Every structure is written in structure tokens, then in C-alpha cells.
């Protein structure tokens, strides 16, 4: 049977890892702030944009909370296979 002519399972798994890492901060905020929908929405927005609407400030820390998992997953799922291919050619 096999996977003839289609995408590899590894590529598909890496894609879903990146999607999960992108959604993880929002899911975490929804689970943590179950009682306050406006506070939860503000926290999600601040995680992805860096801007907190209630405080009226922009901070790098907010941006890191939202994007660090995604950046780490991209570096891992793209960087490690690239490094392996470079080492294989040596």
C-alpha cells in the first residue's frame, strides 16, 4: 500500500505541529480565563499583537507569549531536517 505520489507523513505531522503551536497560546488563555470573556479576548489579542487594550501599552513580553511556541516549532520542524540533510551530504 504505501504513500505513492502524495505528501509524506512527516510533512503532514510537521504542519500540524506548527498549527498546534500557533493555536496553543489562545487555547491556554481560553482555558485559564473561563469566567471573564472580555479579559480572555484581551489577553488573546495582546498575546498575538503585543498590545494590551485595557492598559493601552505595547510590550515585547506579550508578543513573546503568543509567538514563541510557533517560532520554536518552525525552527524545530524546518531547522532539524535541514541540518540533517547538510550533515548527510558531508
TORBALO-640570 format. One record per residue (C-alpha): x, y, z; residue number from 1; residue in three letters; chain. Coordinates in nm, 2 decimals. Layout:
+--------+--------+--------+-----+------+-------+
|     px |     py |     pz |  nr | rest | kette |
+--------+--------+--------+-----+------+-------+
|      X |      Y |      Z | NUM |  Ala |     A |
...
+--------+--------+--------+-----+------+-------+
% end
This chain:
+--------+--------+--------+-----+------+-------+
|     px |     py |     pz |  nr | rest | kette |
+--------+--------+--------+-----+------+-------+
|   0.00 |   0.00 |   0.00 |   1 |  Unk |     A |
|   0.23 |   0.29 |   0.09 |   2 |  Unk |     A |
|   0.22 |   0.66 |   0.03 |   3 |  Unk |     A |
|   0.26 |   0.67 |  -0.35 |   4 |  Unk |     A |
|   0.29 |   1.02 |  -0.50 |   5 |  Unk |     A |
|   0.14 |   1.20 |  -0.20 |   6 |  Unk |     A |
|   0.28 |   1.41 |   0.07 |   7 |  Unk |     A |
|   0.49 |   1.24 |   0.33 |   8 |  Unk |     A |
|   0.35 |   1.17 |   0.67 |   9 |  Unk |     A |
|   0.64 |   1.37 |   0.82 |  10 |  Unk |     A |
|   0.55 |   1.68 |   0.63 |  11 |  Unk |     A |
|   0.19 |   1.65 |   0.74 |  12 |  Unk |     A |
|   0.29 |   1.59 |   1.10 |  13 |  Unk |     A |
|   0.52 |   1.89 |   1.10 |  14 |  Unk |     A |
|   0.24 |   2.10 |   0.95 |  15 |  Unk |     A |
|   0.00 |   2.00 |   1.23 |  16 |  Unk |     A |
|   0.27 |   2.07 |   1.49 |  17 |  Unk |     A |
|   0.31 |   2.42 |   1.36 |  18 |  Unk |     A |
|  -0.07 |   2.48 |   1.35 |  19 |  Unk |     A |
|  -0.10 |   2.35 |   1.71 |  20 |  Unk |     A |
|   0.18 |   2.57 |   1.83 |  21 |  Unk |     A |
|   0.01 |   2.87 |   1.67 |  22 |  Unk |     A |
|  -0.32 |   2.79 |   1.84 |  23 |  Unk |     A |
|  -0.17 |   2.69 |   2.18 |  24 |  Unk |     A |
|  -0.15 |   3.03 |   2.34 |  25 |  Unk |     A |
|  -0.51 |   3.11 |   2.25 |  26 |  Unk |     A |
|  -0.63 |   2.78 |   2.38 |  27 |  Unk |     A |
|  -0.43 |   2.83 |   2.70 |  28 |  Unk |     A |
|  -0.59 |   3.17 |   2.76 |  29 |  Unk |     A |
|  -0.94 |   3.03 |   2.69 |  30 |  Unk |     A |
|  -0.89 |   2.76 |   2.95 |  31 |  Unk |     A |
|  -0.74 |   2.99 |   3.21 |  32 |  Unk |     A |
|  -0.99 |   3.27 |   3.18 |  33 |  Unk |     A |
|  -1.32 |   3.07 |   3.16 |  34 |  Unk |     A |
|  -1.51 |   3.32 |   3.37 |  35 |  Unk |     A |
|  -1.42 |   3.66 |   3.20 |  36 |  Unk |     A |
|  -1.48 |   3.66 |   2.83 |  37 |  Unk |     A |
|  -1.37 |   4.02 |   2.78 |  38 |  Unk |     A |
|  -1.05 |   3.96 |   2.98 |  39 |  Unk |     A |
|  -0.98 |   3.64 |   2.79 |  40 |  Unk |     A |
|  -1.03 |   3.82 |   2.45 |  41 |  Unk |     A |
|  -0.80 |   4.10 |   2.56 |  42 |  Unk |     A |
|  -0.53 |   3.85 |   2.67 |  43 |  Unk |     A |
|  -0.56 |   3.66 |   2.34 |  44 |  Unk |     A |
|  -0.53 |   3.98 |   2.14 |  45 |  Unk |     A |
|  -0.23 |   4.10 |   2.35 |  46 |  Unk |     A |
|  -0.06 |   3.76 |   2.30 |  47 |  Unk |     A |
|  -0.07 |   3.79 |   1.92 |  48 |  Unk |     A |
|  -0.03 |   4.16 |   1.87 |  49 |  Unk |     A |
|   0.17 |   4.27 |   2.18 |  50 |  Unk |     A |
|  -0.08 |   4.55 |   2.25 |  51 |  Unk |     A |
|  -0.29 |   4.53 |   2.57 |  52 |  Unk |     A |
|  -0.61 |   4.72 |   2.51 |  53 |  Unk |     A |
|  -0.71 |   4.77 |   2.88 |  54 |  Unk |     A |
|  -0.37 |   4.91 |   2.98 |  55 |  Unk |     A |
|  -0.31 |   5.08 |   2.65 |  56 |  Unk |     A |
|   0.05 |   4.96 |   2.62 |  57 |  Unk |     A |
|   0.26 |   4.76 |   2.38 |  58 |  Unk |     A |
|   0.51 |   4.52 |   2.52 |  59 |  Unk |     A |
|   0.75 |   4.26 |   2.38 |  60 |  Unk |     A |
|   0.66 |   4.02 |   2.66 |  61 |  Unk |     A |
|   0.31 |   3.99 |   2.54 |  62 |  Unk |     A |
|   0.42 |   3.92 |   2.19 |  63 |  Unk |     A |
|   0.67 |   3.65 |   2.31 |  64 |  Unk |     A |
|   0.38 |   3.48 |   2.50 |  65 |  Unk |     A |
|   0.19 |   3.44 |   2.18 |  66 |  Unk |     A |
|   0.46 |   3.37 |   1.92 |  67 |  Unk |     A |
|   0.73 |   3.18 |   2.10 |  68 |  Unk |     A |
|   0.57 |   2.84 |   2.06 |  69 |  Unk |     A |
|   0.52 |   2.89 |   1.69 |  70 |  Unk |     A |
|   0.87 |   3.02 |   1.62 |  71 |  Unk |     A |
|   1.02 |   2.74 |   1.82 |  72 |  Unk |     A |
|   0.81 |   2.48 |   1.63 |  73 |  Unk |     A |
|   0.91 |   2.63 |   1.29 |  74 |  Unk |     A |
|   1.28 |   2.63 |   1.39 |  75 |  Unk |     A |
|   1.25 |   2.27 |   1.50 |  76 |  Unk |     A |
|   1.04 |   2.13 |   1.21 |  77 |  Unk |     A |
|   1.24 |   2.32 |   0.94 |  78 |  Unk |     A |
|   1.58 |   2.35 |   1.10 |  79 |  Unk |     A |
|   1.64 |   2.00 |   1.22 |  80 |  Unk |     A |
|   1.56 |   1.83 |   0.88 |  81 |  Unk |     A |
|   1.78 |   2.10 |   0.71 |  82 |  Unk |     A |
|   2.06 |   2.03 |   0.95 |  83 |  Unk |     A |
|   2.03 |   1.65 |   0.90 |  84 |  Unk |     A |
|   2.04 |   1.70 |   0.52 |  85 |  Unk |     A |
|   2.35 |   1.91 |   0.55 |  86 |  Unk |     A |
|   2.52 |   1.66 |   0.77 |  87 |  Unk |     A |
|   2.42 |   1.37 |   0.54 |  88 |  Unk |     A |
|   2.60 |   1.54 |   0.25 |  89 |  Unk |     A |
|   2.93 |   1.58 |   0.44 |  90 |  Unk |     A |
+--------+--------+--------+-----+------+-------+
% end
